[in-house]
Amino acid sequence: MKITCATEHFKTAVLIVERFTSRHVTLPILSHILLTVKEKKISLIATNLEVGIEYPILGKVQKLGAVTVPARLITQVLQSITEEALTLEAHQRQLILHTPTSDATILGLDTSDFPTLPTITTEYSFTVPAEAFLTALHQVLPAVATTDLKPQLAGVFIAASGDTVTLVATDSFRLAEKTIPSSAGPEAAMECVVPSRTMQELSRTIPSSGEVVVRIGEHQALFEWDGARILSRLVDSAYPPYKNLIPKAFETTVAIERDDFLRKIHLAAVFSSRLNDITLAVSPSEVAISATNPEAGDTTSRLPAKGRGSAGSVVFNHRYLTDGLEAAGGGEVVLRLNGVAGPALIQNQTDPSFLYLLMPIRAV
């Protein structure tokens, strides 16, 4: 195997696929990256057996072949290479990196030990704009559960039907839902749950332009764009019927300037307790944000609001509240409440495609 490519492109590809490697005592090959050259395609492949990636790079192919290299080692070597072009040549289990001023030889393992990325049998497929998909991921991922006590909640629920795709995440304390358009929807309605790690990596890897093709099989999901692909297992557990959690009506609705609201929440957070609690006193014309800490002091801020109803004093986790406001975006947000114990709903005034449901602390 022998190729020549831009050093910066190769560095970028290695940094991306390295995140998919894994330290495994009995399977050391999982800490390696497989570099393959087939016909005119140069690819870097990595997997931890739960999620895998194949990432293409541009380059001049001089000889076909394949080689594995330890991900951490090649990353460290590339940090010291400043030349614009790089020649990569493999001999048996060795990868030799040539530049005009230096050479480095990296020892790998047998390529036959590297696990093959599974071939997915597509049952459903749909295509979404990459930019909209990225936005949706950034909006819902903060609400994913961080423990595996309920495996389905440690993933993102995807439902596709017709010309729309909906992404949902919840950790039982808050819930985020985002609906985006699909340029080529599935032939029949489908649902699945994709592990949060896969979705986190997608949010860091896919470009902000073009389209992403999603293929769903019996136990796997495949995400493809521009010759790259990420293959992941699916979560087997069924997702809870989350729509039953969203109230049909609310007693109180107020509109607030989002940036001002966030600043006042950050101020109150300084005085919150170990529960991260802050208090909102909501009226049709004003929202007061306060926090008290016997060891630090207290604060109260007031913001003008426009709406109807009076919710009294509602206590929220300020981190969860901030996540929802940041995800909603826009200049003005709508806050809907059902008393001091019912779930609250946050939405962008001009974007009904996203909603964020949050339970008060006292009701948990």
KOLTORDO-490790 format. One record per residue (C-alpha): x, y, z; residue in one letter. Coordinates in Angstrom, 3 decimals. Example, Ala and Ser with C-alpha at 12.3 -4.5 7.8 and 13.67 -1.06 7.14 Angstrom:
SITE         X         Y         Z  guvex
SITE    12.300    -4.500     7.800      A
SITE    13.670    -1.060     7.140      S
***
This chain:
SITE         X         Y         Z  guvex
SITE     0.000     0.000     0.000      M
SITE     1.263     3.453    -0.882      K
SITE    -0.528     6.802    -1.058      I
SITE     0.231    10.519    -0.948      T
SITE    -2.203    12.939     0.654      C
SITE    -2.516    16.344     2.301      A
SITE    -1.209    16.133     5.860      T
SITE    -4.025    18.280     7.236      E
SITE    -6.713    16.076     5.660      H
SITE    -5.103    12.939     7.069      F
SITE    -4.780    14.503    10.539      K
SITE    -8.437    15.497    10.524      T
SITE    -9.543    12.013     9.505      A
SITE    -7.378    10.323    12.159      V
SITE    -8.719    12.597    14.911      L
SITE   -12.286    11.772    13.872      I
SITE   -11.947     7.995    13.662      V
SITE    -9.794     7.784    16.815      E
SITE   -12.921     8.595    18.851      R
SITE   -14.434     5.287    17.686      F
SITE   -11.559     3.138    18.919      T
SITE   -11.592     1.344    22.240      S
SITE    -9.124     0.016    24.782      R
SITE    -9.900    -3.669    25.125      H
SITE    -7.737    -6.087    27.117      V
SITE    -8.647    -9.171    25.101      T
SITE    -9.085    -7.395    21.738      L
SITE    -6.161    -4.978    21.312      P
SITE    -7.055    -4.574    17.629      I
SITE    -9.950    -2.311    18.705      L
SITE    -7.429     0.366    19.701      S
SITE    -6.175     0.426    16.104      H
SITE    -7.266     2.251    12.975      I
SITE    -7.511     0.291     9.735      L
SITE    -6.194     2.196     6.707      L
SITE    -7.421     0.649     3.464      T
SITE    -6.770     1.523    -0.163      V
SITE    -9.134    -0.109    -2.648      K
SITE    -9.168     1.010    -6.283      E
SITE    -9.296     4.811    -5.981      K
SITE   -10.807     4.947    -2.482      K
SITE    -8.727     5.648     0.632      I
SITE   -10.553     4.993     3.912      S
SITE    -9.875     5.027     7.638      L
SITE   -11.964     2.578     9.668      I
SITE   -12.416     2.204    13.428      A
SITE   -14.884     0.422    15.693      T
SITE   -15.537    -0.448    19.330      N
SITE   -18.008    -3.202    18.279      L
SITE   -21.001    -1.022    19.230      E
SITE   -20.421     1.811    16.778      V
SITE   -18.033     2.003    13.851      G
SITE   -16.948     4.531    11.245      I
SITE   -15.537     4.484     7.737      E
SITE   -14.124     7.880     6.780      Y
SITE   -12.733     8.608     3.291      P
SITE    -9.861    10.945     2.449      I
SITE    -8.588    12.339    -0.835      L
SITE    -5.139    11.321    -2.033      G
SITE    -3.034     9.919    -4.823      K
SITE    -3.100     6.125    -4.882      V
SITE     0.157     4.467    -5.923      Q
SITE    -0.408     0.981    -4.551      K
SITE    -3.410    -0.853    -3.065      L
SITE    -3.397    -2.553     0.322      G
SITE    -4.248    -2.211     3.998      A
SITE    -2.562    -1.760     7.357      V
SITE    -3.559    -1.200    10.986      T
SITE    -1.939     1.365    13.285      V
SITE    -2.440     2.189    16.990      P
SITE    -4.743     5.213    17.073      A
SITE    -3.037     7.051    19.941      R
SITE     0.452     6.533    18.534      L
SITE    -0.295     7.794    15.044      I
SITE    -2.131    10.803    16.522      T
SITE     0.966    11.696    18.526      Q
SITE     3.233    11.265    15.510      V
SITE     1.043    13.492    13.322      L
SITE     1.205    16.316    15.869      Q
SITE     4.908    16.743    15.018      S
SITE     4.500    16.756    11.230      I
SITE     4.199    20.228     9.716      T
SITE     4.805    19.534     6.031      E
SITE     1.820    20.027     3.708      E
SITE     2.084    16.609     2.025      A
SITE     2.583    13.152     3.455      L
SITE     3.383     9.784     1.857      T
SITE     2.088     6.665     3.601      L
SITE     3.579     3.298     2.699      E
SITE     2.758    -0.075     4.249      A
SITE     5.002    -3.116     4.424      H
SITE     3.392    -6.126     6.123      Q
SITE     2.423    -4.825     9.605      R
SITE     4.339    -1.558     9.357      Q
SITE     3.156     1.877     8.246      L
SITE     5.932     4.216     7.144      I
SITE     5.222     7.956     7.087      L
SITE     7.463     9.902     4.689      H
SITE     7.906    13.689     4.551      T
SITE    10.700    15.717     2.936      P
SITE    12.390    16.069     6.349      T
SITE    11.459    12.991     8.355      S
SITE    10.403     9.347     8.340      D
SITE     8.505     7.398    10.982      A
SITE     7.684     3.705    11.137      T
SITE     4.660     2.566    13.155      I
SITE     4.108    -1.079    14.029      L
SITE     0.567    -2.406    13.686      G
SITE    -1.294    -5.685    14.019      L
SITE    -2.498    -8.209    11.472      D
SITE    -5.248    -6.688     9.318      T
SITE    -7.076   -10.027     9.311      S
SITE    -7.771    -9.526    13.030      D
SITE    -9.619    -6.256    12.417      F
SITE   -13.403    -6.733    12.733      P
SITE   -15.381    -6.116     9.569      T
SITE   -18.091    -3.474     9.798      L
SITE   -21.406    -5.337     9.447      P
SITE   -23.515    -5.053     6.317      T
SITE   -26.946    -3.669     7.144      I
SITE   -30.111    -5.071     5.610      T
SITE   -32.157    -1.921     5.086      T
SITE   -35.771    -2.060     6.236      E
SITE   -36.384     1.690     6.289      Y
SITE   -34.470     4.652     4.921      S
SITE   -34.866     8.416     4.840      F
SITE   -32.815    11.451     3.896      T
SITE   -32.520    14.651     5.934      V
SITE   -30.688    17.948     5.406      P
SITE   -27.386    17.763     7.307      A
SITE   -27.782    21.254     8.785      E
SITE   -31.279    20.515    10.135      A
SITE   -30.129    17.153    11.498      F
SITE   -27.182    18.771    13.282      L
SITE   -29.443    21.426    14.806      T
SITE   -31.853    18.757    16.019      A
SITE   -29.057    16.752    17.627      L
SITE   -27.693    19.768    19.491      H
SITE   -31.198    20.598    20.725      Q
SITE   -32.225    17.172    22.045      V
SITE   -28.956    15.614    23.237      L
SITE   -28.761    17.609    26.522      P
SITE   -31.928    15.799    27.653      A
SITE   -30.563    12.255    27.164      V
SITE   -30.172    10.192    30.341      A
SITE   -26.533     9.796    31.424      T
SITE   -26.991     6.391    33.090      T
SITE   -27.901     2.992    31.633      D
SITE   -30.458     2.092    34.302      L
SITE   -33.077     2.480    31.588      K
SITE   -31.193     1.765    28.333      P
SITE   -33.882     3.291    26.143      Q
SITE   -33.513     6.653    27.897      L
SITE   -29.749     6.602    27.228      A
SITE   -30.546     6.952    23.542      G
SITE   -32.318     9.241    21.088      V
SITE   -35.718     8.163    19.814      F
SITE   -36.192     8.631    16.063      I
SITE   -39.582     8.489    14.381      A
SITE   -39.882     8.991    10.619      A
SITE   -43.081     9.207     8.632      S
SITE   -43.912    10.870     5.340      G
SITE   -41.851    14.026     4.950      D
SITE   -40.893    14.558     8.610      T
SITE   -38.434    13.066    11.092      V
SITE   -38.782    13.565    14.852      T
SITE   -35.957    13.238    17.386      L
SITE   -36.733    12.875    21.103      V
SITE   -34.647    12.588    24.266      A
SITE   -35.615    12.416    27.940      T
SITE   -34.020    11.567    31.273      D
SITE   -37.380    11.560    33.146      S
SITE   -36.749    15.082    34.502      F
SITE   -36.901    16.887    31.149      R
SITE   -37.844    16.033    27.588      L
SITE   -36.768    17.548    24.267      A
SITE   -38.505    16.990    20.926      E
SITE   -37.474    18.340    17.522      K
SITE   -39.158    17.750    14.150      T
SITE   -37.251    18.293    10.908      I
SITE   -38.137    17.846     7.220      P
SITE   -37.174    14.789     5.214      S
SITE   -36.498    15.022     1.497      S
SITE   -37.014    11.281     1.025      A
SITE   -39.042     9.657     3.782      G
SITE   -39.545     5.944     4.486      P
SITE   -42.245     4.005     2.680      E
SITE   -43.871     3.223     6.034      A
SITE   -43.710     4.877     9.448      A
SITE   -40.749     3.695    11.527      M
SITE   -39.360     4.131    15.044      E
SITE   -36.044     3.250    16.653      C
SITE   -33.733     4.246    19.508      V
SITE   -30.088     5.061    18.725      V
SITE   -27.512     5.055    21.572      P
SITE   -26.554     8.528    22.744      S
SITE   -22.848     7.958    22.065      R
SITE   -23.594     7.381    18.397      T
SITE   -25.664    10.550    18.231      M
SITE   -22.991    12.532    20.083      Q
SITE   -20.404    11.395    17.568      E
SITE   -22.700    12.235    14.669      L
SITE   -23.124    15.747    16.069      S
SITE   -19.316    16.101    16.048      R
SITE   -18.668    14.459    12.692      T
SITE   -21.268    15.179    10.017      I
SITE   -20.823    18.376     7.986      P
SITE   -23.156    21.359     8.186      S
SITE   -24.151    21.118     4.524      S
SITE   -25.456    18.473     2.167      G
SITE   -27.666    15.560     3.151      E
SITE   -27.499    12.582     5.477      V
SITE   -29.003     9.256     4.430      V
SITE   -30.243     7.139     7.336      V
SITE   -30.807     3.403     6.883      R
SITE   -32.445     1.313     9.590      I
SITE   -32.146    -2.464     9.834      G
SITE   -33.411    -4.949    12.401      E
SITE   -30.743    -4.176    15.003      H
SITE   -28.616    -1.519    13.310      Q
SITE   -28.621     2.024    11.976      A
SITE   -26.393     3.410     9.231      L
SITE   -25.724     7.114     8.657      F
SITE   -24.092     8.056     5.342      E
SITE   -22.835    11.305     3.799      W
SITE   -20.162    12.279     1.256      D
SITE   -18.704     8.758     1.178      G
SITE   -18.455     8.525     4.977      A
SITE   -20.579     6.218     7.084      R
SITE   -21.247     5.534    10.751      I
SITE   -22.782     2.193    11.680      L
SITE   -24.357     1.660    15.098      S
SITE   -26.325    -0.914    16.991      R
SITE   -29.843     0.046    18.072      L
SITE   -31.223    -0.013    21.608      V
SITE   -33.522    -3.018    21.901      D
SITE   -35.805    -1.615    24.622      S
SITE   -38.993     0.180    23.539      A
SITE   -39.174     3.929    24.089      Y
SITE   -41.833     5.130    26.576      P
SITE   -45.007     6.758    25.167      P
SITE   -43.619    10.242    25.770      Y
SITE   -46.445    12.154    24.087      K
SITE   -48.663    11.247    27.050      N
SITE   -46.378    13.418    29.206      L
SITE   -46.986    16.620    27.236      I
SITE   -49.970    18.538    28.660      P
SITE   -52.735    19.529    26.246      K
SITE   -53.302    22.870    27.977      A
SITE   -51.508    25.197    30.389      F
SITE   -52.747    27.536    33.093      E
SITE   -50.029    30.139    32.605      T
SITE   -48.286    31.373    29.459      T
SITE   -45.681    34.156    29.357      V
SITE   -43.244    35.413    26.720      A
SITE   -39.772    36.505    27.894      I
SITE   -36.622    37.848    26.238      E
SITE   -34.402    34.775    26.164      R
SITE   -30.966    36.358    26.581      D
SITE   -32.074    38.477    29.536      D
SITE   -33.721    35.428    31.088      F
SITE   -30.526    33.399    30.742      L
SITE   -28.431    36.153    32.350      R
SITE   -30.723    36.353    35.348      K
SITE   -30.717    32.570    35.717      I
SITE   -26.904    32.545    35.665      H
SITE   -26.927    35.164    38.439      L
SITE   -29.363    33.142    40.542      A
SITE   -27.303    29.988    39.948      A
SITE   -24.427    31.542    41.884      V
SITE   -26.606    31.422    45.010      F
SITE   -28.316    28.073    44.393      S
SITE   -27.881    25.129    46.748      S
SITE   -26.526    21.661    46.005      R
SITE   -29.874    20.921    44.360      L
SITE   -29.121    23.599    41.720      N
SITE   -32.472    25.096    42.653      D
SITE   -33.743    28.515    41.656      I
SITE   -37.257    29.915    42.043      T
SITE   -39.410    31.555    39.371      L
SITE   -42.328    33.691    40.515      A
SITE   -44.460    34.089    37.390      V
SITE   -47.204    36.659    36.799      S
SITE   -48.757    37.973    33.554      P
SITE   -46.435    40.998    33.499      S
SITE   -43.294    39.847    35.290      E
SITE   -41.035    36.918    36.087      V
SITE   -38.921    37.109    39.250      A
SITE   -35.861    34.844    39.432      I
SITE   -34.456    34.208    42.910      S
SITE   -32.183    31.873    44.852      A
SITE   -31.148    31.612    48.494      T
SITE   -28.146    29.858    49.973      N
SITE   -27.574    30.076    53.762      P
SITE   -23.837    29.792    53.172      E
SITE   -23.558    32.337    50.335      A
SITE   -26.472    34.798    50.382      G
SITE   -29.419    35.453    48.095      D
SITE   -30.491    37.261    44.955      T
SITE   -33.706    38.326    43.214      T
SITE   -34.015    39.663    39.671      S
SITE   -37.093    40.744    37.750      R
SITE   -37.872    40.633    34.048      L
SITE   -40.857    42.040    32.151      P
SITE   -43.125    39.420    30.628      A
SITE   -46.239    39.298    28.473      K
SITE   -48.860    36.681    29.024      G
SITE   -51.716    35.388    31.079      R
SITE   -52.238    33.479    34.315      G
SITE   -50.228    33.350    37.531      S
SITE   -48.230    30.247    38.423      A
SITE   -46.961    31.282    41.832      G
SITE   -43.424    30.278    42.836      S
SITE   -42.046    27.335    40.859      V
SITE   -38.650    25.751    41.685      V
SITE   -36.467    24.439    38.857      F
SITE   -33.013    22.940    38.441      N
SITE   -31.166    25.872    36.876      H
SITE   -28.973    23.621    34.716      R
SITE   -31.976    21.925    33.168      Y
SITE   -33.731    25.246    32.676      L
SITE   -30.662    26.754    31.008      T
SITE   -30.307    23.740    28.684      D
SITE   -33.867    24.229    27.482      G
SITE   -33.520    27.954    26.891      L
SITE   -30.238    27.560    25.026      E
SITE   -31.667    24.785    22.868      A
SITE   -34.797    26.802    22.038      A
SITE   -32.755    29.670    20.590      G
SITE   -34.323    32.820    19.185      G
SITE   -34.876    36.217    20.734      G
SITE   -38.025    35.460    22.696      E
SITE   -39.196    32.269    24.388      V
SITE   -42.598    31.200    25.609      V
SITE   -42.829    29.621    29.057      L
SITE   -45.976    27.613    29.796      R
SITE   -46.779    26.375    33.302      L
SITE   -49.364    24.303    35.161      N
SITE   -49.064    25.498    38.744      G
SITE   -46.090    24.814    41.000      V
SITE   -46.008    21.048    40.448      A
SITE   -46.964    20.491    36.801      G
SITE   -44.467    20.235    33.944      P
SITE   -43.339    23.445    32.263      A
SITE   -42.953    23.861    28.508      L
SITE   -40.330    26.026    26.785      I
SITE   -40.566    26.967    23.114      Q
SITE   -39.071    29.479    20.731      N
SITE   -41.728    32.047    19.895      Q
SITE   -41.141    31.534    16.167      T
SITE   -40.167    27.827    16.022      D
SITE   -42.936    25.384    17.008      P
SITE   -40.871    22.443    15.695      S
SITE   -38.961    22.262    19.003      F
SITE   -40.301    21.837    22.522      L
SITE   -38.638    21.308    25.868      Y
SITE   -40.607    19.918    28.799      L
SITE   -39.233    20.386    32.319      L
SITE   -40.444    19.093    35.678      M
SITE   -40.192    21.394    38.725      P
SITE   -37.872    20.133    41.453      I
SITE   -40.575    19.888    44.090      R
SITE   -42.662    17.636    41.856      A
SITE   -39.830    15.142    41.224      V
***
